[in-house]
């Protein structure tokens, strides 16, 4: 069975590479038909043979890098439209880089019209490739029939999420842990392709995990806070005994210096690039109701240190006249028409570049929360302060892989994934992925009025 699945996955991987090759062929055609002649007027002569193949390899590597980063190769794991959208973003990034590469070789800006036409053709190819690949994946990998095992807490929300991926998961039956280990074992080995272990007693969960592992049964498991903390542990050996060392998180000096340099350089570059947009936004806000342009709010960063975060004002001036802190809700009447637009396109966050330059925030890190809201969350989740072990960020793991209305408990776990697996490359990857979520409307939605704090460990 494992060999058959390996063959199927190899076919899907080959489909991914074939799609990238088609995109590269289009690029080479445009280069040969248009830009190869322009090169003769620059410092380089036209490319032939080895140079031609080198250009093709550079473009292929660029496209592979961006496509892998944005998830454009995750056929079956992401929804077809998500795969297609990821590929479009990847093509855009690769073609922008290639345009500047061509311009540098030509000693001047060249016409972008052929590249624009090429990208339109690439988008059509990508749409066809996504459709065919998805159909092949569905044929090779039908939905997994799963047994859902949980504790006594409500499971409606997570079951709804599984329902949105019927092409990949099919919950056949839901049972509770109270049925006992023996009854659950007997149920697992009947007719299922896998088991979901969801928010249940840790002792029973571990016994079921070992039972499934011994029989080669796949397991989808909801991690608890300690599970994520262990991910960042160091592997030691006491003679012949393996030991996991978990300690207070601290970046190395080298990581701190590199992270700070990235923050300074990127914030200054973005300030210059976005200055016109910030000026127009400030004028629009002032003309709308005559109120202040910027909105200052007390937030918490590393070690719960308070600072004043800067944002373009998107709500009425009397939005919190009663002094009570509230998260923005869906269709919040306090948001002005201009505010609704700048929130949708994320322009309201641009003044935080000054917070980053001053060292109060970082580009990547857990989003800073208000002290009042942190205290409110801590009543149900004392572990919520774990996310303040690092400096707050303009964007973060929870923003990339979650949504605005993701529950506080799930946001905490996502942020802990970042803290326990930190690397400079992870920061750079999240920066690139942040560009993708700027175009996803669901990431800017407010919370539901009836949304409650998620479960504790």
N, C-alpha and C positions, 0 to 999 in steps of 0.2 A: 504493500500500500504506500509506504514511504517513497519507494522508487518511482511509482507512477506519479505521485504528486510532484516529485522533483522534476520529472520530464515535463509535466504540465507547466510548472513555474519557469522552466527553461524556455519553453515556447513563448510565454508571456514576456520574458526578458528579451528574447530575440525580436518580438514585435516592437518593444520599446526602442531598441537600437535601430530597427528598420525605419521607424518614424523619424528618428533624429537624422538618419542618413538621407531621407527624402528632403528634409528641411535644409540640410547642408548642400545637397545637389542644387536646390533652387538658389542658394547663396552663390555658389560657384558659377552658375549660369549668368547671374546678374553681374558678378565680378568680371567674367570673361567678356560679356557683351557691352558693358558700360565702363566700369572703373579701370579695367586693364589698360585702356587707351589713355585715360586721364593720367595714369601713373607716369607715362612717358614725358609729360610736361613738368613733372616734379623731379626730385633728386634720384628717383628710382626708374629703372627701365621696366618694361612690362614683364610680368612673371611668366615663366615657362617651366614645365616639367616639375623638378623638385620644389621650386618655389611655389608653384601652383598647389602641389600636394601639401606643403607646409601651411599655406593659407587655409586650405580645407580642414586640416587637422586642428588648427587654432580655433576656427569657428565651431567645429564639432565639439571640442573640449569646453569652450565657453557655453555652448548650448546645453551640453550634458551637465555642467556644473549648476547652471541656473535651474534647469528642469528638475534635477535631483533635489536641489535646495527647496524649491517651491512645491514639490510633491507631484510634478507632472508625470512621473513614472509610476505612481501608486495606483495602477489600475486595479479595481476590485476593493482596495482599501478605502479610497475616497469615492464619493458619488461622481458619476460621469461628468456633470457640469463643473464640479470642483476640479477634476483632472483637466478638463478643457480650459477652464479659467487659469489654472496654474501654468499651463503650457503657453497661453497667450502672454501672461506676465513674463515668462521665461524668454519668449521670443522677443518681446519688447526690450528687455534688458540686454540680451545678446546682440541685438541689432543696433542699439544705441552705442554699445562699446565698439562694435565693428565700424560704425559710422565715424567715430573719432579716430579709430585706427587708420581708416582709409584717408581721412583728412590729414593726419600727421604724415603719412607717407607721401601725400600729394602736396605738402607744404601749403595748405590752405583749405578752407571749408569747401567741400564739394556738394553738388546737388543731392538732396536726400530723396527726391521723387522716386528714383528706381527702387530704393530700399523700402519705401512706403508701399509701392505696388507689390514688391516681393513679399512683404509681411502680410498683405492681404491674401496673397496666394498661399502663404504658409499657414494662415489661420484656417483657410478652407481645408488644406491637407490635414491640419491638426484635428479639425472637427470630424473628418472622415476616419482618421486613425483612431480617435477616441471611441467613436461608435463601433467600429469593427473590433477593437480590442476589448471593449466592454462585453460585446456579444460573445466573443471567444471565452472570456473569463467566466461568464455565466454558464457557458456550455461545459467548460472544464471543471469549474468549481461551483456547483449548485449550493444554495444556502445551507449552512450547517444547522442540523436539528439539535437544539440545545435544551438541557434541563436546567432550570433556574432555581437555585437554592438560596434562601435568605433567612434573616432573623425575623424578629417580630415587628420591625419598623415598616412604614408604608413603602411600597415599591412601584407605585403608579408612574412616577416621573421617569425612572430608569427603564421601565418596560415600554413607555412611549418612545424613548430614544432608540431602543432596539427595534421598535415597529417602523421607524423611519429608514432602517436599513434592511428591509425584507429581502433585498437582493443578496445579502450576505449572512444574516442571522435569522433563525426561525425558532422562537421559543415555543417548544412543544408543550411543556408542562412547568408549572411553578409549584414548588413545595417549600415547606418551612423546616428549619433546623430542629424543631421540637419533635419531629417524627423519629429522631434518634439515628445514631451512626449505622446500625445494622440495616434499618429500613432504607436509609439513603444509599448505602452500598448496593443493596439489591436493586434499587431503582436505577442507579447509574449504569449498570451493566446490561440494561435491557435493549434499548434501541436508539441511543443518542450518539451524535458525533462529538459532543463536547459538553462541558458543565460550566455553569456560571456560579461562582461563589460570591455572594453579595451581602456585605454588611452583616456578618454573623459572628458567633462566638469564635474567638481566635483558636482555642484548643481544638474544637470540632473542625474548624476550617483547615487547620494544619494536618489533621488526621485524614480528612477527605483529599487534601492535596497530595499527600503521600500515596494514598490508595490509587488515585487517578494516575499519578506518575508511574507507579509500578506496572500499570496496565496500558500505558501508552495512550491515555485519554487526554485530549487537550482541555485546558482549564483557562477560563477567563475570570480573573479575580480582581475585586475592588481593593486597592491597597489602603491600608490604614496608615496613620501618621508614623508609627514606629517602623513600618515597612519602608517608607520613603527615607527616613533618617538613616537606616542601615545602608542604603545605596551609597552614601558618601563616606562610608567607613573605610579604613585602611586594612589591608589584609596582612596579618602578621603570622609568624609561626613560633610557637614555644616548643623548641626541639621538633617533635613530630606532630604537634597539636596545632591545628589552624585556629587563629584568633582574629576576631573583627574588632578594631579599635574605632570607637565613635567618640569624637571630641567636639568642643565648641568650634563652630565653623569660623575659619579665618583665611582670607586670601593671602597668598605669599606676597612678599614685597614686590617681586617682579610683576605679578598679576595686577597689583594695585597701581603701579606706575603706568603699565600699558593701558589699563582701563581708564585712568585719569587722562592720559594723553589722547586717547580716542575721544573722550568726552569733550576736551578742549578744542581739538581740531575740528571735529564734526559739528559742534555747536556754532563755531565761528563761520564755517563754510555755509551752514544752513541759514544763519542769520543774514548773510549776504544774499543768498539765493531767494529767500522768502521775504526780504524787506519790502518789496512792492505790494505783496499780498497783505502783509501786516498793516501797511499804511492805508490801503483801501478798506480793510476791515475796521480799523479804528475810525475812519471817516464815516462809514456806514452806521456803526453803532452810535456815534455821537449825533448824527443827523436823525436817527430814528426816534429817540426819546430824550436826547440831551443829557442823559446820565453819564456816569463815568465809563471810560472805555475798558479799563482793566478791572479785574475782580481779584481781590486778595483773600486768601483763605488759609487758616492755620491747618497744616498737615503734619504728619509724623514721618520721619525718615529713620535712619539707622539708630538703634538703641532708643527708640521712641523720642528722639530729639525733635522738637517742634520748629517749624519754619513757615514762612509765608509763601505759598505757591501762587504763581501768577497765571491768569487765564484771561482771554477776552471775555467780557461779560456776555452771557447768552440768555440770562433770565431777567425778568423785571427787577427793578431796584428794590421792590418790597417783597421779593420772593421768600425771604425768611424773616419777616418782620416780627414774628413771635419768638425768634431766637432759637427755634428748634431745628436741629440739623436733619435734613431729609435727603435721601438719594433721589436722583431724577427718576421719574416713573414714565411708563409708556404714555404718549400723548399728554405729557405734563403741560398744564395750562400756564405755568409760570415761564415757559420758554418763549421768547419773542420769535417772530418770523425770521429775522436775521440770525438769531441765536440757533434756530433749528437748522439753518443752512450751514453755518460755520461748525456746528457740532457734527453734522453729517460728513463734512469733508475734512474734519479734524483741525481746522484752522484755529479753533479756540484754544488749542494746546500750544501753539507756537511761542507765546511769551515764556513758556517754561524753559526755552533755550537759555534764557538769562539765569534761571535757577541752576541749570546744568553748568554753565560757565562759572558761576560763583561757587560751585562745589556742594550745593545743597542737595542736588539730585544727580543721578547718572542717566545715561541714555537707556540702559537696560537694567531693570530691577523691578521688584514688586511695586505696584502703583501705591502712592502714599494715600493713606486714609486720614480722616479727621479724628482727633482724639476722642470726641464723643462717640463716634461710630465704633472705634476700636474698643472702647469700654463696653458698649452695647454687645458687640460680638463676643467679648471675653466672658460675659456672663454665661454663655452657653459653650464657648470654645476657649478655654484658657490658653490653648496652643496657638491662638491667632497671633500672639506676639513673636512666634518663631520667625515669621516673615520679616521682622525688623532687624534681623541679624546682619543684613546688608543694606546699603544705601538705596533709597527709593528711586524708581526709574520713570522715565517718560513713557516707556513701553516695557512689557515684560512677558514672561512665559505664559502667564494667565491670560494676557490680552491676545497673544498669538494663537494659543490653543483653546482658549475659552471664548466667552462672549461677555458683553457688558452685564447681562443678567444671569451669568453663571453664579451659582450659590456661593456664599462666603466660604463654606467648608471646602468646596471643590477648588475655589481660587487659592485657598491656603495650601492645598495639596500640590497644585500646579506650581505655585511659587517655591515650595519646598523642593520640588524636582529641580528647579533652576539652582537653588542654593546648594543642594547636595551634589550637583553634577556640574558645577561651574567650570568654565574654561573660557579663554579669550575667543576661541573659535565659536563657542556657543553664543557669545555676545554678538559676534559678527553675523552669525546665521539668523539670530532673532531680529537684527536690524534689517536684513534683507526680507525676512518674512513679514515685518511690520508694513512694508510697502504693499504687500498683498492684502492685508486686512483693511487697509485704507479704502479699498473698493468694495468691501463687504458690509452691507447695511446693517446686518444683524449684530455686528460688533459695536454699534453705537446705540443700540436700543436701551431704553431704561428698564428698570426692574418692574416686575408685576407687583401690583399693590398688595396682593395676598401672598407674595413670596416670603417664606419663612427661612430662618437659619437652618441649614442642613444638619445632619446627625453628627454626633460626637463619636470619638472612639470609645 
